[in-house]
Amino acid sequence: MDRRELRQYEAWKVEAQGLRAENQHLRLELMACRPALYRAGQRVADLEGRVAALDAENRRLRRRVKELAAAAASSSPPGPAPPPPHFVKPAARGRRRKPGRKAGHPAALRPVPDHVDVRQDVALPRDCGGRPACPRCNRPLSDVRRHERLVEDVVPMKVVVTCYRTASGYCAACRKRVESRAPEQPPAANLPHAQLGVNALATAAVLRVVHRLPFGQVVRVLSDLPGLSVSAGAVSRQLRRLGEWLDPYYERVKLALRVSPHVNGDETGWRTDGRNGYLWAITDPRHTLYHVDKSRSGGVIQRLLGRTFPGTLTSDFYSAYNRLECPKQRCLAHLLRELEDAARDSPDFAATAFYRRCRRLVKDMLALKREWDALGDEAYTRRACRIEDRLEQLARGHCDEPDANRLAKRLLKHRAELTRFLWDKDLDGTNNAAERALRPAVVMRKITGGSRSAAGAQAWAKLASLMRTASQQGRNVLQTVKQLLAEHWAGKPAMALTSPA
């Protein structure tokens, strides 16, 4: 064997030794993986069996569903769908009424402006010969006519800065320095920046109270429209100052309600600084009073209307109103609603004769009051007395069902307060007026969650009372707030909103 063959033999020998070592390593690795491979095979076989069993059960259940559906279709027609929950409003049935007025009635349009501020002539374009021409093709026009087109627009708002040059002097009798002041100038304050004027204050108050905007939105509106830079905290503080300034007018509204012949009262929840409280609302056709209090007791309504209130109070059946010793009318809408709720929750109560008779009685009472002008005095009196007798018999009847027994006791206790409206033409049998007065406050509560402080709650109640009162009297709310501020700053007596508009 020569040298070349010897080198080739040595190379083959080294390669054979490497292959033997690699083969030995692979054998050891195969022996280590063989148990795991066996378990994986067993797992796959188990899963395949379960899949086959589930597939067979699925096919069996599908056949069963088809058999049951065919049997139900052949035995009886499908029953009615289950009714929706009680809080879901029923869908409108029948044909929807066409929007707008009926054919032949005059159109409802905005009123024609009573004056013209600006007159502007708009001429047609002219051709090279000086004749009126078409703006599109420049062809000469014939039968040229004149028209008047009225356009109503608003003037863009801007911030007006007024510098009041006042004078002051020391008064020995008052022992303080007094300063001159313009009618629409706010009380003077030593501030490095400018104060907010009457227009800005009134606008912020209306946006917050009437339109229920959060403070951030009020700031954005003032910034976008007139370009007034103010913070949300400043707006909150200014509204509290407005509440203090307009407190005499709030007290005048309270006094006007105390001498009113008919008032409506209601209350709802109101959180102040994260704590539960209550918002009370008292209203008559010309005035509305809001009051935030931590209590829901009868002492609150007694303090608001006075211990010797001479008028008639319309309310629900809440026992706090019993504290006020005055003629009362209980809300029939609340009674009717409670009858419906009890009938929905208790089939046994819905099947009683008490439910049917009481429901019919309430509706007959409301229907009789609507015929006040149509019936004569003798016929109306005879029917009203018959209704009172029906109420007395229904209240004194024996009832075995718990809800019927509870409501019968209520009728017996308030039987004189359920029919008082039948003998007074101006008295309503429901408390809808107070419910409508509380509705804007409930929307405000949903948006803001309540008030952050007791002072802010009282300020909101005062401003909301004055603004709703102004709206009830047909006044412009923004102008009324400005008028009240100017009167208060000038030291005039607080007679607005309690005198005829």
SVG drawing of the C-alpha trace seen along z (x, -y; Angstrom):
<svg xmlns="http://www.w3.org/2000/svg" viewBox="-130 -112 134 114">
<polyline fill="none" stroke="black" stroke-width="0.4" points="0.0,0.0 1.5,-3.2 1.4,-6.5 -1.6,-7.9 -3.7,-4.9 -2.6,-5.0 -3.8,-8.6 -7.1,-7.7 -7.5,-4.8 -6.8,-6.9 -9.5,-9.5 -12.1,-6.7 -11.2,-5.4 -11.7,-8.8 -15.0,-9.3 -16.3,-5.8 -15.5,-6.6 -17.5,-9.8 -20.5,-8.1 -20.4,-5.4 -20.5,-8.1 -23.3,-10.0 -25.2,-6.7 -24.8,-5.9 -26.1,-9.4 -29.1,-9.1 -29.9,-5.7 -29.8,-7.1 -32.0,-10.1 -34.5,-7.7 -34.7,-5.6 -35.4,-8.7 -38.2,-10.0 -39.9,-6.7 -42.1,-6.9 -43.2,-10.4 -44.1,-9.4 -46.1,-6.5 -48.1,-8.7 -48.7,-11.2 -50.1,-8.4 -52.4,-7.3 -53.6,-10.9 -54.4,-11.3 -56.3,-8.0 -58.3,-9.1 -59.2,-12.5 -60.2,-10.9 -62.6,-8.6 -64.1,-11.5 -64.6,-13.5 -66.3,-10.5 -68.6,-10.2 -69.5,-13.9 -70.2,-13.8 -72.6,-10.9 -74.3,-12.7 -74.6,-15.9 -76.3,-14.0 -78.7,-12.4 -79.6,-15.7 -80.2,-17.3 -82.5,-14.5 -84.4,-15.0 -84.7,-18.7 -86.2,-18.2 -88.7,-15.6 -89.8,-17.9 -90.2,-20.9 -92.2,-18.8 -94.4,-17.5 -95.0,-21.0 -95.9,-22.4 -98.4,-19.6 -100.0,-19.6 -100.8,-23.4 -100.1,-26.8 -97.2,-28.8 -98.2,-30.7 -97.7,-34.5 -94.3,-35.8 -93.5,-36.6 -94.3,-40.2 -91.3,-42.6 -90.2,-43.8 -92.3,-46.5 -89.7,-49.2 -89.8,-48.8 -92.2,-51.1 -94.7,-49.5 -94.2,-49.8 -96.4,-52.2 -99.3,-50.4 -101.3,-51.4 -100.4,-53.9 -98.2,-56.7 -99.7,-60.2 -98.2,-62.2 -96.0,-65.0 -97.2,-68.6 -100.6,-70.2 -103.6,-68.7 -104.3,-69.7 -106.1,-73.0 -104.7,-74.5 -102.4,-77.5 -98.7,-76.8 -96.9,-77.3 -94.1,-79.8 -91.9,-82.1 -93.3,-85.6 -92.4,-88.3 -89.8,-90.7 -91.4,-93.9 -88.5,-96.1 -85.6,-96.1 -82.1,-97.2 -80.1,-97.1 -81.2,-97.6 -78.8,-96.4 -79.3,-96.6 -78.1,-93.5 -77.9,-94.3 -77.7,-91.8 -74.5,-91.6 -74.4,-93.6 -73.1,-92.8 -70.9,-95.0 -73.8,-97.2 -74.8,-97.9 -77.9,-95.7 -78.8,-93.2 -77.4,-89.8 -77.6,-86.2 -74.8,-85.4 -74.3,-82.0 -74.3,-82.7 -74.1,-86.5 -77.3,-86.6 -79.4,-89.8 -82.4,-89.5 -85.9,-90.7 -88.9,-91.3 -86.6,-92.4 -88.4,-92.6 -87.6,-93.7 -87.9,-91.5 -87.4,-91.9 -85.8,-88.9 -85.7,-89.1 -82.8,-87.4 -82.5,-87.2 -79.1,-86.7 -77.2,-87.2 -74.3,-89.7 -71.0,-88.0 -70.3,-88.3 -67.1,-90.0 -65.7,-91.0 -66.2,-94.6 -63.9,-96.0 -65.3,-99.0 -63.1,-101.1 -65.3,-102.8 -63.6,-105.9 -65.1,-106.1 -64.5,-108.3 -64.6,-107.4 -64.6,-109.2 -64.8,-108.5 -68.1,-108.8 -67.9,-109.7 -71.5,-108.4 -71.0,-105.1 -67.4,-104.9 -66.3,-103.4 -65.2,-104.6 -67.9,-104.8 -67.4,-104.7 -69.5,-105.8 -70.8,-103.0 -72.6,-102.8 -76.0,-101.0 -74.6,-97.9 -71.2,-97.9 -70.7,-95.0 -69.6,-95.9 -66.1,-97.2 -63.3,-94.7 -59.5,-95.3 -58.5,-92.6 -55.4,-92.6 -57.7,-91.4 -61.0,-92.6 -64.3,-91.6 -67.1,-89.9 -69.9,-92.2 -73.7,-91.7 -74.0,-90.1 -71.2,-87.6 -72.6,-86.7 -76.2,-86.2 -75.1,-84.2 -73.0,-81.9 -75.9,-81.4 -78.4,-80.6 -75.9,-78.1 -75.3,-76.4 -78.9,-76.3 -81.3,-76.4 -79.3,-74.5 -77.6,-72.3 -74.0,-72.6 -71.1,-71.4 -68.7,-74.1 -66.1,-73.0 -68.7,-73.4 -69.7,-76.8 -66.1,-77.9 -65.7,-76.6 -68.9,-78.4 -67.7,-81.7 -64.3,-81.2 -65.6,-80.1 -68.3,-82.7 -67.3,-86.0 -63.6,-85.0 -63.9,-85.5 -61.2,-83.7 -62.4,-82.4 -61.8,-79.2 -64.4,-76.7 -63.5,-77.6 -64.2,-81.2 -67.6,-80.5 -68.5,-78.3 -67.5,-81.1 -69.4,-83.7 -72.6,-81.6 -72.3,-81.3 -72.0,-85.1 -75.1,-85.4 -77.0,-83.2 -76.1,-85.6 -77.0,-88.7 -80.4,-87.3 -81.4,-85.8 -84.0,-88.6 -85.8,-87.7 -85.7,-84.0 -87.3,-84.9 -90.0,-86.9 -90.8,-83.8 -91.1,-81.9 -93.5,-84.5 -95.6,-84.4 -96.0,-80.6 -97.0,-80.9 -100.1,-83.0 -100.9,-81.0 -104.3,-79.2 -103.0,-76.1 -99.4,-74.7 -97.9,-71.4 -95.0,-69.8 -92.6,-66.9 -89.1,-65.8 -86.2,-63.8 -82.7,-62.7 -79.8,-65.2 -76.2,-64.5 -74.1,-67.3 -70.4,-66.8 -70.8,-63.0 -73.5,-62.7 -77.2,-61.9 -79.7,-64.7 -83.0,-65.8 -84.2,-68.4 -87.7,-69.8 -89.8,-71.5 -92.9,-73.7 -94.8,-75.2 -97.9,-77.1 -98.9,-78.4 -96.6,-81.5 -93.8,-80.5 -91.5,-77.6 -89.2,-77.2 -86.3,-74.7 -84.7,-73.9 -81.8,-71.5 -81.9,-69.9 -80.2,-67.0 -83.5,-66.0 -86.7,-64.5 -88.9,-65.1 -92.1,-67.0 -90.3,-69.9 -88.8,-70.9 -92.1,-71.5 -93.4,-73.2 -90.5,-75.7 -90.9,-76.4 -94.7,-77.0 -95.0,-78.1 -97.0,-76.6 -100.2,-78.5 -100.3,-77.9 -103.9,-78.7 -103.9,-77.2 -104.3,-73.6 -101.3,-71.4 -101.2,-68.7 -98.7,-65.9 -98.2,-62.2 -98.9,-59.9 -95.5,-60.5 -96.2,-60.9 -94.0,-64.0 -96.7,-66.2 -99.0,-65.2 -97.0,-67.5 -98.5,-70.5 -102.0,-71.3 -103.7,-72.5 -106.2,-71.2 -104.6,-68.6 -105.2,-66.8 -103.5,-63.5 -102.2,-62.6 -104.5,-60.2 -101.8,-59.4 -99.6,-58.0 -102.5,-55.9 -103.3,-54.6 -99.6,-53.8 -99.3,-51.9 -102.4,-49.9 -100.8,-48.9 -97.5,-48.0 -99.1,-45.9 -101.2,-44.1 -98.1,-43.4 -96.2,-42.0 -99.1,-40.0 -101.5,-38.0 -103.7,-37.4 -104.1,-41.1 -104.9,-41.6 -107.7,-39.0 -109.4,-40.8 -112.5,-42.9 -110.8,-45.7 -108.3,-46.2 -110.9,-46.5 -113.3,-48.7 -110.5,-51.1 -109.0,-51.5 -112.4,-52.3 -113.2,-54.7 -110.0,-56.7 -110.6,-57.0 -114.2,-58.1 -113.0,-60.8 -110.6,-62.2 -113.2,-62.0 -115.8,-63.8 -113.5,-66.7 -113.0,-67.2 -116.7,-67.6 -116.9,-70.5 -118.0,-73.0 -120.2,-70.6 -122.4,-69.5 -124.8,-71.6 -124.4,-72.3 -127.1,-69.8 -125.9,-66.9 -122.2,-67.5 -123.0,-67.6 -125.1,-64.4 -122.3,-62.5 -119.6,-63.8 -121.6,-62.7 -122.1,-59.3 -118.3,-59.0 -117.6,-59.8 -120.1,-57.1 -118.4,-54.6 -115.0,-55.6 -116.4,-55.2 -117.8,-51.7 -114.6,-50.6 -112.4,-51.8 -114.5,-50.1 -114.9,-46.8 -113.2,-43.7 -110.1,-42.5 -108.2,-39.3 -105.4,-40.0 -102.5,-41.9 -102.0,-44.5 -105.7,-45.1 -106.0,-45.5 -103.1,-47.9 -104.5,-50.1 -108.0,-50.0 -106.6,-51.4 -104.9,-54.2 -108.2,-55.0 -110.0,-55.1 -107.3,-57.4 -107.1,-59.9 -110.7,-59.6 -111.3,-63.3 -108.0,-64.2 -108.8,-62.2 -112.0,-64.0 -111.2,-67.6 -110.4,-68.5 -113.9,-67.6 -115.2,-70.6 -112.6,-73.2 -112.4,-74.1 -108.8,-75.3 -107.5,-72.3 -105.9,-69.4 -106.3,-65.8 -102.7,-64.9 -99.3,-66.2 -98.0,-66.5 -97.1,-70.2 -94.5,-69.3 -93.3,-66.3 -92.7,-68.6 -90.9,-71.1 -88.5,-68.4 -87.8,-67.0 -85.1,-69.6 -83.5,-69.1 -83.4,-65.3 -81.7,-65.8 -79.2,-68.2 -78.5,-65.5 -77.9,-62.9 -75.4,-65.1 -73.5,-66.5 -74.2,-63.9 -75.3,-66.7 -73.4,-69.6 -69.8,-69.7 -70.6,-71.9 -73.6,-73.1 -73.0,-76.7 -73.1,-75.6 -76.3,-73.6 -78.1,-76.5 -76.9,-78.8 -78.1,-76.5 -81.5,-76.1 -81.9,-79.9 -80.9,-80.5 -83.1,-77.6 -86.1,-78.9 -85.8,-82.4 -85.2,-81.3 -88.1,-78.8 -90.3,-81.4 -89.4,-83.9 -90.1,-81.3 -93.5,-80.5 -94.4,-84.2 -93.5,-84.5 -90.4,-86.6 -87.1,-86.4 -84.8,-84.5 -81.5,-86.1 -83.0,-89.6 -84.7,-88.9 -81.4,-87.8 -79.7,-91.0 -82.6,-93.1 -82.5,-91.4 -78.7,-92.0 -79.0,-95.6 -81.9,-96.2 -79.9,-94.5 -76.7,-96.5 -78.8,-99.7 -80.4,-98.9 -84.0,-98.7 -86.6,-96.7 -87.0,-93.1 -90.4,-93.3 -89.6,-91.6 -91.1,-88.1 -93.8,-88.7 -95.7,-91.5 -97.6,-91.1 -95.4,-90.9"/>
</svg>
